Amino acid sequence: MEKNRIKRISTKIASLLGYVLILYSVAYYALDYLPVDFWVNLRNLIGNDESHTYYKIVPTEEVGAYPLVSLGIGISMILFSKIFGSKSSIITS
């Protein structure tokens, strides 16, 4: 009984971490579509602060495939938790 409980908790944690990793990779790529001064404009909208900040857009290096790796790991963690979670429910019934 304790073994099934531990397995259930571990599959829930694995799926939760998988969803967090997917959210991280989607948010990382979504930030590329926001304007440079988005956060300043949002702060000015909320706080009525007239900030005269100048941003110079400079080319930067690409990070690489790190968000893609986190996306792959997240999807695989969710799949493994679904597979092992369904097997444990079949075994116990």
Secondary structure, 3 states (H helix, E strand, C coil): CHHHHHHHHHHHHHHHHHHHHHHHHHHHHHHHHCCCCHHHHHHHHHHCCCCCCCCCCCCCCCCCCHHHHHHHHHHHHHHHHHHHHHHHHHHHC
